[in-house]
Amino acid sequence: MPARILHISIARDWREVYAFMADHEKMPLWASGLSSGLTRDGEDWIAPGPLGNARVRFVTRNDYGVVDHLVTLEDGRQVHNALRVVPNGDGAEVMFTLLRQPGMSEAQFADDAAWVEKDLARLKSILESGKD
């Protein structure tokens, strides 16, 4: 699948950025696709959305800045979201690998990328304002 790496620099210690991002209950504050919130269901989280309820499974907390998550839509389609935080001097780089899904047009892929970039900008705004 075609892929784009979307990233943003954040002027906060990478460990603080990771701790905020790995707190799944805070994800709706910056990840607009989850703006309706997440509800815990065993090891998964349920995210209501326009396509129905999605089941989200996150990797366990780790020392590597990995916040990957697998989203399973109601129709059974699965989307792997690779999300990373890495140190960059006194700050952090947050990187999201966006994969163009089968059947997705170039315009839809561009719209998806713009959405992720908006979410990353919101994350940066929250973390750099200290209102986290």
N, CA, C and O atoms as CSV, one atom per row, in Angstrom:
chain,resi,resn,atom,element,x,y,z
A,1,MET,N,N,0.840,-1.179,0.000
A,1,MET,CA,C,0.000,0.000,0.000
A,1,MET,C,C,0.889,1.246,0.000
A,1,MET,O,O,1.918,1.273,0.675
A,2,PRO,N,N,0.504,2.255,-0.738
A,2,PRO,CA,C,1.237,3.523,-0.647
A,2,PRO,C,C,1.159,4.049,0.785
A,2,PRO,O,O,0.161,3.855,1.478
A,3,ALA,N,N,2.227,4.715,1.213
A,3,ALA,CA,C,2.281,5.214,2.591
A,3,ALA,C,C,2.836,6.628,2.628
A,3,ALA,O,O,3.608,7.039,1.762
A,4,ARG,N,N,2.421,7.359,3.651
A,4,ARG,CA,C,2.973,8.681,3.943
A,4,ARG,C,C,3.310,8.723,5.417
A,4,ARG,O,O,2.525,8.283,6.257
A,5,ILE,N,N,4.484,9.254,5.729
A,5,ILE,CA,C,4.869,9.459,7.119
A,5,ILE,C,C,4.549,10.914,7.448
A,5,ILE,O,O,5.128,11.833,6.868
A,6,LEU,N,N,3.635,11.112,8.368
A,6,LEU,CA,C,3.241,12.449,8.799
A,6,LEU,C,C,3.855,12.680,10.172
A,6,LEU,O,O,3.767,11.824,11.052
A,7,HIS,N,N,4.475,13.839,10.350
A,7,HIS,CA,C,5.125,14.061,11.641
A,7,HIS,C,C,5.023,15.511,12.061
A,7,HIS,O,O,4.727,16.405,11.269
A,8,ILE,N,N,5.285,15.703,13.355
A,8,ILE,CA,C,5.292,17.042,13.917
A,8,ILE,C,C,6.304,17.072,15.056
A,8,ILE,O,O,6.464,16.092,15.784
A,9,SER,N,N,6.981,18.199,15.203
A,9,SER,CA,C,7.905,18.404,16.318
A,9,SER,C,C,7.127,19.025,17.468
A,9,SER,O,O,6.296,19.911,17.266
A,10,ILE,N,N,7.407,18.549,18.674
A,10,ILE,CA,C,6.738,19.076,19.865
A,10,ILE,C,C,7.808,19.468,20.876
A,10,ILE,O,O,8.696,18.675,21.188
A,11,ALA,N,N,7.721,20.684,21.384
A,11,ALA,CA,C,8.697,21.209,22.334
A,11,ALA,C,C,8.350,20.759,23.753
A,11,ALA,O,O,8.016,21.571,24.616
A,12,ARG,N,N,8.437,19.457,23.969
A,12,ARG,CA,C,8.234,18.819,25.279
A,12,ARG,C,C,9.094,17.580,25.298
A,12,ARG,O,O,9.357,16.987,24.252
A,13,ASP,N,N,9.531,17.188,26.465
A,13,ASP,CA,C,10.301,15.956,26.603
A,13,ASP,C,C,9.513,14.788,26.007
A,13,ASP,O,O,8.312,14.657,26.247
A,14,TRP,N,N,10.182,13.955,25.241
A,14,TRP,CA,C,9.494,12.876,24.533
A,14,TRP,C,C,8.762,11.938,25.481
A,14,TRP,O,O,7.720,11.387,25.127
A,15,ARG,N,N,9.303,11.752,26.692
A,15,ARG,CA,C,8.644,10.843,27.651
A,15,ARG,C,C,7.310,11.418,28.120
A,15,ARG,O,O,6.359,10.672,28.356
A,16,GLU,N,N,7.236,12.747,28.255
A,16,GLU,CA,C,5.974,13.396,28.629
A,16,GLU,C,C,4.963,13.304,27.484
A,16,GLU,O,O,3.773,13.081,27.707
A,17,VAL,N,N,5.452,13.477,26.263
A,17,VAL,CA,C,4.578,13.352,25.088
A,17,VAL,C,C,4.036,11.928,25.011
A,17,VAL,O,O,2.842,11.716,24.798
A,18,TYR,N,N,4.927,10.957,25.185
A,18,TYR,CA,C,4.497,9.554,25.136
A,18,TYR,C,C,3.478,9.254,26.234
A,18,TYR,O,O,2.462,8.610,25.970
A,19,ALA,N,N,3.734,9.710,27.458
A,19,ALA,CA,C,2.810,9.430,28.569
A,19,ALA,C,C,1.416,9.972,28.262
A,19,ALA,O,O,0.415,9.311,28.541
A,20,PHE,N,N,1.351,11.168,27.691
A,20,PHE,CA,C,0.062,11.753,27.333
A,20,PHE,C,C,-0.613,10.937,26.232
A,20,PHE,O,O,-1.800,10.626,26.324
A,21,MET,N,N,0.145,10.594,25.195
A,21,MET,CA,C,-0.434,9.853,24.075
A,21,MET,C,C,-0.836,8.433,24.447
A,21,MET,O,O,-1.802,7.900,23.901
A,22,ALA,N,N,-0.104,7.817,25.370
A,22,ALA,CA,C,-0.394,6.440,25.764
A,22,ALA,C,C,-1.547,6.350,26.763
A,22,ALA,O,O,-1.990,5.252,27.101
A,23,ASP,N,N,-2.035,7.496,27.235
A,23,ASP,CA,C,-3.214,7.522,28.097
A,23,ASP,C,C,-4.426,7.535,27.165
A,23,ASP,O,O,-4.840,8.593,26.693
A,24,HIS,N,N,-4.981,6.376,26.909
A,24,HIS,CA,C,-6.029,6.227,25.900
A,24,HIS,C,C,-7.263,7.077,26.187
A,24,HIS,O,O,-7.977,7.467,25.263
A,25,GLU,N,N,-7.516,7.362,27.445
A,25,GLU,CA,C,-8.672,8.185,27.775
A,25,GLU,C,C,-8.473,9.634,27.338
A,25,GLU,O,O,-9.447,10.377,27.223
A,26,LYS,N,N,-7.225,10.049,27.092
A,26,LYS,CA,C,-6.945,11.415,26.634
A,26,LYS,C,C,-6.933,11.527,25.109
A,26,LYS,O,O,-6.933,12.635,24.573
A,27,MET,N,N,-6.922,10.411,24.417
A,27,MET,CA,C,-6.852,10.465,22.956
A,27,MET,C,C,-7.976,11.284,22.317
A,27,MET,O,O,-7.718,11.995,21.346
A,28,PRO,N,N,-9.208,11.214,22.822
A,28,PRO,CA,C,-10.267,12.024,22.205
A,28,PRO,C,C,-10.019,13.538,22.283
A,28,PRO,O,O,-10.642,14.303,21.547
A,29,LEU,N,N,-9.116,13.970,23.169
A,29,LEU,CA,C,-8.797,15.394,23.264
A,29,LEU,C,C,-8.068,15.902,22.025
A,29,LEU,O,O,-8.156,17.083,21.689
A,30,TRP,N,N,-7.347,15.011,21.346
A,30,TRP,CA,C,-6.564,15.458,20.190
A,30,TRP,C,C,-6.811,14.642,18.925
A,30,TRP,O,O,-6.579,15.143,17.825
A,31,ALA,N,N,-7.269,13.417,19.047
A,31,ALA,CA,C,-7.527,12.563,17.882
A,31,ALA,C,C,-9.010,12.692,17.526
A,31,ALA,O,O,-9.854,12.011,18.109
A,32,SER,N,N,-9.320,13.565,16.573
A,32,SER,CA,C,-10.713,13.916,16.289
A,32,SER,C,C,-11.566,12.731,15.840
A,32,SER,O,O,-12.785,12.763,16.006
A,33,GLY,N,N,-10.963,11.703,15.285
A,33,GLY,CA,C,-11.723,10.516,14.910
A,33,GLY,C,C,-12.267,9.777,16.119
A,33,GLY,O,O,-13.155,8.932,16.001
A,34,LEU,N,N,-11.723,10.105,17.285
A,34,LEU,CA,C,-12.172,9.479,18.530
A,34,LEU,C,C,-12.895,10.482,19.419
A,34,LEU,O,O,-13.034,10.263,20.623
A,35,SER,N,N,-13.354,11.574,18.831
A,35,SER,CA,C,-13.921,12.673,19.616
A,35,SER,C,C,-15.153,12.276,20.426
A,35,SER,O,O,-15.500,12.950,21.396
A,36,SER,N,N,-15.814,11.190,20.035
A,36,SER,CA,C,-16.968,10.726,20.810
A,36,SER,C,C,-16.539,9.979,22.057
A,36,SER,O,O,-17.370,9.633,22.897
A,37,GLY,N,N,-15.236,9.727,22.181
A,37,GLY,CA,C,-14.718,9.064,23.363
A,37,GLY,C,C,-14.451,7.588,23.141
A,37,GLY,O,O,-14.855,6.999,22.138
A,38,LEU,N,N,-13.770,7.020,24.092
A,38,LEU,CA,C,-13.432,5.601,24.085
A,38,LEU,C,C,-14.003,4.956,25.342
A,38,LEU,O,O,-13.964,5.541,26.424
A,39,THR,N,N,-14.527,3.761,25.191
A,39,THR,CA,C,-15.046,2.997,26.318
A,39,THR,C,C,-14.278,1.692,26.406
A,39,THR,O,O,-14.146,0.976,25.414
A,40,ARG,N,N,-13.779,1.384,27.579
A,40,ARG,CA,C,-12.991,0.166,27.778
A,40,ARG,C,C,-13.886,-1.065,27.638
A,40,ARG,O,O,-15.007,-1.089,28.146
A,41,ASP,N,N,-13.374,-2.092,26.938
A,41,ASP,CA,C,-14.075,-3.364,26.784
A,41,ASP,C,C,-13.032,-4.468,26.826
A,41,ASP,O,O,-12.538,-4.901,25.785
A,42,GLY,N,N,-12.696,-4.922,28.027
A,42,GLY,CA,C,-11.626,-5.908,28.184
A,42,GLY,C,C,-10.292,-5.294,27.799
A,42,GLY,O,O,-9.912,-4.248,28.324
A,43,GLU,N,N,-9.575,-5.943,26.879
A,43,GLU,CA,C,-8.291,-5.422,26.418
A,43,GLU,C,C,-8.455,-4.397,25.308
A,43,GLU,O,O,-7.487,-3.742,24.920
A,44,ASP,N,N,-9.665,-4.252,24.798
A,44,ASP,CA,C,-9.938,-3.335,23.699
A,44,ASP,C,C,-10.641,-2.089,24.211
A,44,ASP,O,O,-11.028,-1.990,25.376
A,45,TRP,N,N,-10.790,-1.147,23.299
A,45,TRP,CA,C,-11.558,0.069,23.529
A,45,TRP,C,C,-12.573,0.177,22.395
A,45,TRP,O,O,-12.279,-0.187,21.257
A,46,ILE,N,N,-13.760,0.674,22.707
A,46,ILE,CA,C,-14.803,0.860,21.698
A,46,ILE,C,C,-14.891,2.357,21.385
A,46,ILE,O,O,-14.995,3.197,22.279
A,47,ALA,N,N,-14.847,2.655,20.090
A,47,ALA,CA,C,-14.921,4.041,19.630
A,47,ALA,C,C,-16.115,4.183,18.695
A,47,ALA,O,O,-16.084,3.668,17.577
A,48,PRO,N,N,-17.178,4.879,19.137
A,48,PRO,CA,C,-18.305,5.106,18.234
A,48,PRO,C,C,-17.922,6.091,17.141
A,48,PRO,O,O,-17.155,7.025,17.377
A,49,GLY,N,N,-18.454,5.882,15.955
A,49,GLY,CA,C,-18.151,6.785,14.850
A,49,GLY,C,C,-19.202,6.704,13.770
A,49,GLY,O,O,-20.187,5.979,13.907
A,50,PRO,N,N,-19.000,7.444,12.699
A,50,PRO,CA,C,-19.994,7.490,11.620
A,50,PRO,C,C,-20.183,6.146,10.916
A,50,PRO,O,O,-21.227,5.912,10.307
A,51,LEU,N,N,-19.194,5.269,10.992
A,51,LEU,CA,C,-19.310,3.946,10.366
A,51,LEU,C,C,-19.701,2.873,11.373
A,51,LEU,O,O,-19.581,1.680,11.093
A,52,GLY,N,N,-20.168,3.294,12.543
A,52,GLY,CA,C,-20.519,2.336,13.582
A,52,GLY,C,C,-19.423,2.280,14.635
A,52,GLY,O,O,-18.506,3.102,14.642
A,53,ASN,N,N,-19.531,1.310,15.512
A,53,ASN,CA,C,-18.540,1.165,16.570
A,53,ASN,C,C,-17.286,0.483,16.037
A,53,ASN,O,O,-17.351,-0.558,15.384
A,54,ALA,N,N,-16.157,1.092,16.331
A,54,ALA,CA,C,-14.867,0.486,15.976
A,54,ALA,C,C,-14.248,-0.071,17.251
A,54,ALA,O,O,-14.386,0.503,18.332
A,55,ARG,N,N,-13.573,-1.185,17.103
A,55,ARG,CA,C,-12.861,-1.793,18.221
A,55,ARG,C,C,-11.387,-1.429,18.057
A,55,ARG,O,O,-10.804,-1.656,16.996
A,56,VAL,N,N,-10.788,-0.867,19.102
A,56,VAL,CA,C,-9.412,-0.405,19.040
A,56,VAL,C,C,-8.579,-1.186,20.050
A,56,VAL,O,O,-8.938,-1.287,21.224
A,57,ARG,N,N,-7.469,-1.733,19.582
A,57,ARG,CA,C,-6.541,-2.430,20.464
A,57,ARG,C,C,-5.181,-1.744,20.374
A,57,ARG,O,O,-4.586,-1.645,19.300
A,58,PHE,N,N,-4.710,-1.278,21.514
A,58,PHE,CA,C,-3.432,-0.578,21.601
A,58,PHE,C,C,-2.318,-1.526,22.033
A,58,PHE,O,O,-2.559,-2.511,22.731
A,59,VAL,N,N,-1.093,-1.213,21.607
A,59,VAL,CA,C,0.051,-1.942,22.138
A,59,VAL,C,C,0.173,-1.587,23.617
A,59,VAL,O,O,-0.314,-0.543,24.051
A,60,THR,N,N,0.811,-2.437,24.374
A,60,THR,CA,C,1.018,-2.144,25.789
A,60,THR,C,C,2.035,-1.021,25.936
A,60,THR,O,O,2.857,-0.780,25.052
A,61,ARG,N,N,1.959,-0.347,27.064
A,61,ARG,CA,C,2.932,0.720,27.334
A,61,ARG,C,C,4.332,0.133,27.245
A,61,ARG,O,O,4.575,-1.018,27.608
A,62,ASN,N,N,5.235,0.955,26.754
A,62,ASN,CA,C,6.587,0.465,26.504
A,62,ASN,C,C,7.588,1.599,26.679
A,62,ASN,O,O,7.208,2.753,26.876
A,63,ASP,N,N,8.873,1.255,26.605
A,63,ASP,CA,C,9.955,2.234,26.769
A,63,ASP,C,C,10.433,2.795,25.441
A,63,ASP,O,O,11.446,3.492,25.396
A,64,TYR,N,N,9.720,2.504,24.362
A,64,TYR,CA,C,10.195,2.861,23.027
A,64,TYR,C,C,9.370,3.941,22.338
A,64,TYR,O,O,9.678,4.321,21.208
A,65,GLY,N,N,8.333,4.438,22.993
A,65,GLY,CA,C,7.516,5.486,22.401
A,65,GLY,C,C,6.522,4.997,21.370
A,65,GLY,O,O,6.055,5.785,20.547
A,66,VAL,N,N,6.189,3.720,21.392
A,66,VAL,CA,C,5.269,3.143,20.416
A,66,VAL,C,C,3.832,3.218,20.950
A,66,VAL,O,O,3.536,2.749,22.049
A,67,VAL,N,N,2.952,3.818,20.144
A,67,VAL,CA,C,1.533,3.957,20.500
A,67,VAL,C,C,0.680,3.349,19.379
A,67,VAL,O,O,-0.411,3.838,19.088
A,68,ASP,N,N,1.180,2.296,18.763
A,68,ASP,CA,C,0.447,1.650,17.672
A,68,ASP,C,C,-0.911,1.170,18.152
A,68,ASP,O,O,-1.102,0.854,19.326
A,69,HIS,N,N,-1.844,1.124,17.224
A,69,HIS,CA,C,-3.162,0.586,17.548
A,69,HIS,C,C,-3.807,-0.007,16.290
A,69,HIS,O,O,-3.629,0.484,15.175
A,70,LEU,N,N,-4.545,-1.058,16.517
A,70,LEU,CA,C,-5.264,-1.752,15.460
A,70,LEU,C,C,-6.737,-1.402,15.603
A,70,LEU,O,O,-7.335,-1.605,16.661
A,71,VAL,N,N,-7.317,-0.874,14.532
A,71,VAL,CA,C,-8.732,-0.504,14.526
A,71,VAL,C,C,-9.485,-1.532,13.695
A,71,VAL,O,O,-9.172,-1.752,12.525
A,72,THR,N,N,-10.478,-2.157,14.311
A,72,THR,CA,C,-11.328,-3.115,13.608
A,72,THR,C,C,-12.710,-2.494,13.453
A,72,THR,O,O,-13.402,-2.227,14.436
A,73,LEU,N,N,-13.097,-2.272,12.207
A,73,LEU,CA,C,-14.402,-1.682,11.917
A,73,LEU,C,C,-15.499,-2.733,12.029
A,73,LEU,O,O,-15.213,-3.930,12.036
A,74,GLU,N,N,-16.745,-2.296,12.115
A,74,GLU,CA,C,-17.862,-3.230,12.274
A,74,GLU,C,C,-17.956,-4.230,11.133
A,74,GLU,O,O,-18.427,-5.351,11.329
A,75,ASP,N,N,-17.509,-3.833,9.928
A,75,ASP,CA,C,-17.572,-4.759,8.795
A,75,ASP,C,C,-16.395,-5.736,8.764
A,75,ASP,O,O,-16.270,-6.535,7.836
A,76,GLY,N,N,-15.533,-5.670,9.784
A,76,GLY,CA,C,-14.414,-6.597,9.891
A,76,GLY,C,C,-13.097,-6.077,9.321
A,76,GLY,O,O,-12.044,-6.664,9.568
A,77,ARG,N,N,-13.146,-4.985,8.564
A,77,ARG,CA,C,-11.895,-4.423,8.036
A,77,ARG,C,C,-11.023,-3.963,9.189
A,77,ARG,O,O,-11.511,-3.433,10.188
A,78,GLN,N,N,-9.718,-4.176,9.030
A,78,GLN,CA,C,-8.770,-3.760,10.053
A,78,GLN,C,C,-7.780,-2.762,9.478
A,78,GLN,O,O,-7.315,-2.899,8.346
A,79,VAL,N,N,-7.470,-1.760,10.279
A,79,VAL,CA,C,-6.514,-0.735,9.883
A,79,VAL,C,C,-5.461,-0.638,10.978
A,79,VAL,O,O,-5.776,-0.338,12.129
A,80,HIS,N,N,-4.200,-0.898,10.609
A,80,HIS,CA,C,-3.098,-0.780,11.552
A,80,HIS,C,C,-2.583,0.646,11.514
A,80,HIS,O,O,-2.226,1.160,10.453
A,81,ASN,N,N,-2.546,1.279,12.669
A,81,ASN,CA,C,-2.058,2.645,12.782
A,81,ASN,C,C,-0.740,2.642,13.542
A,81,ASN,O,O,-0.711,2.382,14.745
A,82,ALA,N,N,0.348,2.931,12.838
A,82,ALA,CA,C,1.669,2.987,13.446
A,82,ALA,C,C,1.918,4.421,13.914
A,82,ALA,O,O,1.955,5.350,13.107
A,83,LEU,N,N,2.083,4.585,15.202
A,83,LEU,CA,C,2.232,5.900,15.818
A,83,LEU,C,C,3.424,5.846,16.763
A,83,LEU,O,O,3.484,4.986,17.642
A,84,ARG,N,N,4.376,6.768,16.584
A,84,ARG,CA,C,5.613,6.737,17.347
A,84,ARG,C,C,5.964,8.106,17.902
A,84,ARG,O,O,5.640,9.139,17.315
A,85,VAL,N,N,6.630,8.089,19.042
A,85,VAL,CA,C,7.221,9.284,19.630
A,85,VAL,C,C,8.703,8.993,19.807
A,85,VAL,O,O,9.072,7.970,20.384
A,86,VAL,N,N,9.551,9.884,19.314
A,86,VAL,CA,C,10.994,9.697,19.467
A,86,VAL,C,C,11.615,10.980,19.994
A,86,VAL,O,O,11.109,12.072,19.738
A,87,PRO,N,N,12.725,10.846,20.737
A,87,PRO,CA,C,13.403,12.044,21.230
A,87,PRO,C,C,14.006,12.843,20.084
A,87,PRO,O,O,14.471,12.290,19.088
A,88,ASN,N,N,13.983,14.172,20.258
A,88,ASN,CA,C,14.625,15.083,19.319
A,88,ASN,C,C,15.191,16.229,20.163
A,88,ASN,O,O,14.523,17.238,20.386
A,89,GLY,N,N,16.421,16.057,20.623
A,89,GLY,CA,C,17.006,17.026,21.544
A,89,GLY,C,C,16.195,17.064,22.820
A,89,GLY,O,O,15.962,16.026,23.440
A,90,ASP,N,N,15.758,18.255,23.223
A,90,ASP,CA,C,14.926,18.403,24.420
A,90,ASP,C,C,13.450,18.188,24.114
A,90,ASP,O,O,12.619,18.197,25.022
A,91,GLY,N,N,13.122,17.997,22.845
A,91,GLY,CA,C,11.736,17.849,22.428
A,91,GLY,C,C,11.446,16.452,21.913
A,91,GLY,O,O,12.106,15.477,22.273
A,92,ALA,N,N,10.435,16.391,21.058
A,92,ALA,CA,C,9.977,15.098,20.546
A,92,ALA,C,C,9.523,15.240,19.105
A,92,ALA,O,O,9.100,16.310,18.668
A,93,GLU,N,N,9.618,14.148,18.386
A,93,GLU,CA,C,9.008,14.009,17.070
A,93,GLU,C,C,7.901,12.975,17.211
A,93,GLU,O,O,8.115,11.898,17.768
A,94,VAL,N,N,6.726,13.302,16.710
A,94,VAL,CA,C,5.612,12.351,16.679
A,94,VAL,C,C,5.392,12.008,15.219
A,94,VAL,O,O,5.235,12.890,14.375
A,95,MET,N,N,5.382,10.699,14.929
A,95,MET,CA,C,5.249,10.233,13.550
A,95,MET,C,C,4.101,9.246,13.430
A,95,MET,O,O,3.943,8.339,14.248
A,96,PHE,N,N,3.313,9.447,12.398
A,96,PHE,CA,C,2.186,8.566,12.103
A,96,PHE,C,C,2.373,8.059,10.675
A,96,PHE,O,O,2.562,8.846,9.748
A,97,THR,N,N,2.319,6.743,10.507
A,97,THR,CA,C,2.403,6.166,9.172
A,97,THR,C,C,0.991,5.960,8.653
A,97,THR,O,O,0.231,5.145,9.175
A,98,LEU,N,N,0.657,6.712,7.622
A,98,LEU,CA,C,-0.670,6.627,7.011
A,98,LEU,C,C,-0.576,5.722,5.791
A,98,LEU,O,O,0.185,5.993,4.863
A,99,LEU,N,N,-1.349,4.656,5.800
A,99,LEU,CA,C,-1.379,3.715,4.683
A,99,LEU,C,C,-2.637,3.964,3.852
A,99,LEU,O,O,-3.738,4.084,4.389
A,100,ARG,N,N,-2.458,4.038,2.558
A,100,ARG,CA,C,-3.610,4.193,1.663
A,100,ARG,C,C,-4.330,2.852,1.580
A,100,ARG,O,O,-3.773,1.864,1.100
A,101,GLN,N,N,-5.547,2.829,2.041
A,101,GLN,CA,C,-6.323,1.598,2.113
A,101,GLN,C,C,-6.821,1.177,0.729
A,101,GLN,O,O,-7.018,2.022,-0.143
A,102,PRO,N,N,-7.026,-0.123,0.528
A,102,PRO,CA,C,-7.544,-0.602,-0.752
A,102,PRO,C,C,-8.848,0.107,-1.111
A,102,PRO,O,O,-9.728,0.269,-0.265
A,103,GLY,N,N,-8.965,0.520,-2.349
A,103,GLY,CA,C,-10.170,1.179,-2.826
A,103,GLY,C,C,-10.226,2.668,-2.515
A,103,GLY,O,O,-11.179,3.347,-2.897
A,104,MET,N,N,-9.224,3.174,-1.834
A,104,MET,CA,C,-9.200,4.595,-1.474
A,104,MET,C,C,-8.630,5.401,-2.633
A,104,MET,O,O,-7.567,5.071,-3.159
A,105,SER,N,N,-9.329,6.453,-3.032
A,105,SER,CA,C,-8.858,7.302,-4.126
A,105,SER,C,C,-7.696,8.169,-3.640
A,105,SER,O,O,-7.450,8.295,-2.441
A,106,GLU,N,N,-7.002,8.751,-4.588
A,106,GLU,CA,C,-5.908,9.665,-4.250
A,106,GLU,C,C,-6.450,10.855,-3.444
A,106,GLU,O,O,-5.803,11.309,-2.501
A,107,ALA,N,N,-7.620,11.352,-3.810
A,107,ALA,CA,C,-8.232,12.473,-3.093
A,107,ALA,C,C,-8.594,12.073,-1.659
A,107,ALA,O,O,-8.386,12.854,-0.730
A,108,GLN,N,N,-9.129,10.875,-1.473
A,108,GLN,CA,C,-9.467,10.403,-0.126
A,108,GLN,C,C,-8.208,10.239,0.719
A,108,GLN,O,O,-8.205,10.550,1.910
A,109,PHE,N,N,-7.139,9.746,0.094
A,109,PHE,CA,C,-5.863,9.584,0.791
A,109,PHE,C,C,-5.337,10.957,1.233
A,109,PHE,O,O,-4.851,11.104,2.355
A,110,ALA,N,N,-5.434,11.943,0.364
A,110,ALA,CA,C,-5.000,13.304,0.696
A,110,ALA,C,C,-5.858,13.877,1.829
A,110,ALA,O,O,-5.337,14.540,2.726
A,111,ASP,N,N,-7.165,13.624,1.792
A,111,ASP,CA,C,-8.055,14.092,2.858
A,111,ASP,C,C,-7.691,13.440,4.190
A,111,ASP,O,O,-7.674,14.098,5.230
A,112,ASP,N,N,-7.397,12.130,4.146
A,112,ASP,CA,C,-6.981,11.402,5.341
A,112,ASP,C,C,-5.701,12.015,5.914
A,112,ASP,O,O,-5.594,12.213,7.124
A,113,ALA,N,N,-4.743,12.310,5.055
A,113,ALA,CA,C,-3.475,12.908,5.493
A,113,ALA,C,C,-3.721,14.266,6.143
A,113,ALA,O,O,-3.125,14.569,7.177
A,114,ALA,N,N,-4.582,15.080,5.561
A,114,ALA,CA,C,-4.897,16.398,6.122
A,114,ALA,C,C,-5.539,16.253,7.500
A,114,ALA,O,O,-5.269,17.044,8.404
A,115,TRP,N,N,-6.382,15.249,7.653
A,115,TRP,CA,C,-7.042,14.999,8.938
A,115,TRP,C,C,-5.996,14.648,9.996
A,115,TRP,O,O,-6.024,15.189,11.101
A,116,VAL,N,N,-5.075,13.746,9.660
A,116,VAL,CA,C,-4.032,13.355,10.610
A,116,VAL,C,C,-3.159,14.563,10.962
A,116,VAL,O,O,-2.809,14.757,12.126
A,117,GLU,N,N,-2.812,15.362,9.973
A,117,GLU,CA,C,-1.988,16.541,10.235
A,117,GLU,C,C,-2.700,17.515,11.181
A,117,GLU,O,O,-2.065,18.125,12.041
A,118,LYS,N,N,-4.002,17.655,11.020
A,118,LYS,CA,C,-4.785,18.516,11.916
A,118,LYS,C,C,-4.756,17.960,13.339
A,118,LYS,O,O,-4.599,18.714,14.300
A,119,ASP,N,N,-4.908,16.649,13.472
A,119,ASP,CA,C,-4.866,16.022,14.796
A,119,ASP,C,C,-3.492,16.189,15.445
A,119,ASP,O,O,-3.402,16.462,16.641
A,120,LEU,N,N,-2.429,16.026,14.669
A,120,LEU,CA,C,-1.077,16.194,15.215
A,120,LEU,C,C,-0.849,17.638,15.658
A,120,LEU,O,O,-0.191,17.881,16.669
A,121,ALA,N,N,-1.388,18.590,14.908
A,121,ALA,CA,C,-1.272,19.999,15.290
A,121,ALA,C,C,-2.011,20.252,16.605
A,121,ALA,O,O,-1.534,21.014,17.446
A,122,ARG,N,N,-3.161,19.624,16.785
A,122,ARG,CA,C,-3.918,19.753,18.039
A,122,ARG,C,C,-3.126,19.158,19.204
A,122,ARG,O,O,-3.073,19.745,20.285
A,123,LEU,N,N,-2.513,17.999,18.985
A,123,LEU,CA,C,-1.675,17.371,20.005
A,123,LEU,C,C,-0.556,18.317,20.421
A,123,LEU,O,O,-0.311,18.513,21.612
A,124,LYS,N,N,0.121,18.901,19.440
A,124,LYS,CA,C,1.210,19.848,19.697
A,124,LYS,C,C,0.704,21.026,20.516
A,124,LYS,O,O,1.342,21.425,21.490
A,125,SER,N,N,-0.431,21.580,20.128
A,125,SER,CA,C,-1.003,22.731,20.814
A,125,SER,C,C,-1.274,22.414,22.290
A,125,SER,O,O,-0.929,23.199,23.173
A,126,ILE,N,N,-1.885,21.276,22.545
A,126,ILE,CA,C,-2.194,20.876,23.922
A,126,ILE,C,C,-0.916,20.719,24.726
A,126,ILE,O,O,-0.799,21.272,25.820
A,127,LEU,N,N,0.033,19.979,24.200
A,127,LEU,CA,C,1.243,19.670,24.958
A,127,LEU,C,C,2.149,20.881,25.148
A,127,LEU,O,O,2.775,21.017,26.199
A,128,GLU,N,N,2.231,21.747,24.170
A,128,GLU,CA,C,3.089,22.908,24.314
A,128,GLU,C,C,2.451,24.005,25.159
A,128,GLU,O,O,3.149,24.885,25.663
A,129,SER,N,N,1.133,23.957,25.316
A,129,SER,CA,C,0.446,24.943,26.163
A,129,SER,C,C,0.532,24.564,27.639
A,129,SER,O,O,0.304,25.396,28.517
A,130,GLY,N,N,0.863,23.301,27.902
A,130,GLY,CA,C,0.921,22.819,29.284
A,130,GLY,C,C,-0.443,22.543,29.888
A,130,GLY,O,O,-0.564,22.376,31.102
A,131,LYS,N,N,-1.481,22.492,29.044
A,131,LYS,CA,C,-2.849,22.256,29.539
A,131,LYS,C,C,-3.248,20.787,29.392
A,131,LYS,O,O,-4.388,20.469,29.053
A,132,ASP,N,N,-2.305,19.918,29.649
A,132,ASP,CA,C,-2.561,18.493,29.507
A,132,ASP,C,C,-2.765,17.885,30.875
A,132,ASP,O,O,-2.996,16.682,30.988
